[in-house]
């Protein structure tokens, strides 16, 4: 699968907190975002 680089705007403090959370859990931040999008698409499939 081809990967695409995207640019997002989020509140700096939210980003920093979530980045630290992912780092502590050994989670890749971009993969978390991708997983979120996949789950949202699954929930809304057929609507």
URRA-V184294 format. One record per backbone hydrogen bond with DSSP energy under -1.0 kcal/mol. NH is the residue of the N-H (numbers start at 1). CO is the residue of the C=O. E is the energy in kcal/mol with one decimal. If there is no record, write none. Layout:
NH;CO;E  NH;CO;E
//
This chain:
15;11;-2.5  16;12;-2.7  17;13;-2.5  18;14;-2.6  19;15;-2.9  20;16;-2.3  21;17;-2.2  22;18;-2.7  23;19;-2.3  24;20;-2.6  25;21;-1.8  27;22;-3.1  32;28;-1.9  33;29;-1.9  34;30;-2.2  35;31;-2.7  36;32;-2.3  37;33;-2.2  38;34;-2.3  39;35;-2.4  40;36;-2.4  41;37;-2.3  42;38;-2.3  43;39;-2.5  44;40;-1.7  45;42;-1.1  47;44;-1.8
//
